[in-house]
Amino acid sequence: MSKTKSAGSTSLGRDSRPKYLGVKLSGGQKAQPGSIIVRQRGTKFLPGKNVRRGKDDTLYSIIKGVVQFTTKRIKRFDGSRRIAKVVNVE
């Protein structure tokens, strides 16, 4: 006897929906208050001037201005350093 029904549904085909993460506004583009700049998991990009972080780590603008990306050396708690990408709106 067969374990599975013939011509039944496949046991595969269960894939999650895409999350559409990444940079939404690049450097030099204009941002409105509340516009999403980066959708991310974790803090790959850090919020800078006039940028806030949402509860799902999304970075968004709080003023009307131009998006700027900079790098900054961040000191970790164990004394080592890492280069972090910082998002500002001027």
Order of alpha helices (4+ residues) and beta strands (2+ residues): beta-beta-beta-beta-beta-beta-beta-beta
